[in-house]
Amino acid sequence: MLPFNRQQFSLHNPRLGNPYNEHLMQPSCRRRMIGARDIMFSGLLKKEESKTDDGLYRLMPLVQCLSANRHLPCAEACSRELCRAMTPLELNGAEQMLEIASQAYK
């Protein structure tokens, strides 16, 4: 389970300086999610099942943290970001490629 870092979270809290509420995920969680997402995407693009599985395996600690810490303020943003990261798994062909491309630059 990932530790909750109140100081890092305050940097992304809308009441404390982020009025647009863009990324409420803690920076450490976001870095971990983006790294796992990129591994998963490269596996999807190259049709390498082992890389896709590795990316999903790296996302699992975030999913476990989310389910164990639903009461934390970052849980909603974490849930939203994880759902968005896993969207390409539900798509096929051109739709999948477009979703991967749209997420790759964020």
Number of C-alpha atoms within 10 A of each C-alpha: 11 12 8 16 11 9 9 14 18 15 15 21 20 14 11 10 11 14 10 11 12 11 17 23 23 22 15 14 18 17 12 14 24 19 15 21 24 18 18 28 27 15 18 21 13 10 11 13 12 12 19 23 15 15 23 17 13 18 22 13 16 20 15 12 17 21 12 12 15 13 10 10 14 19 19 15 17 23 17 11 17 19 11 12 21 16 13 20 14 8 13 9 9 9 12 18 15 13 17 23 12 10 16 12 6 6
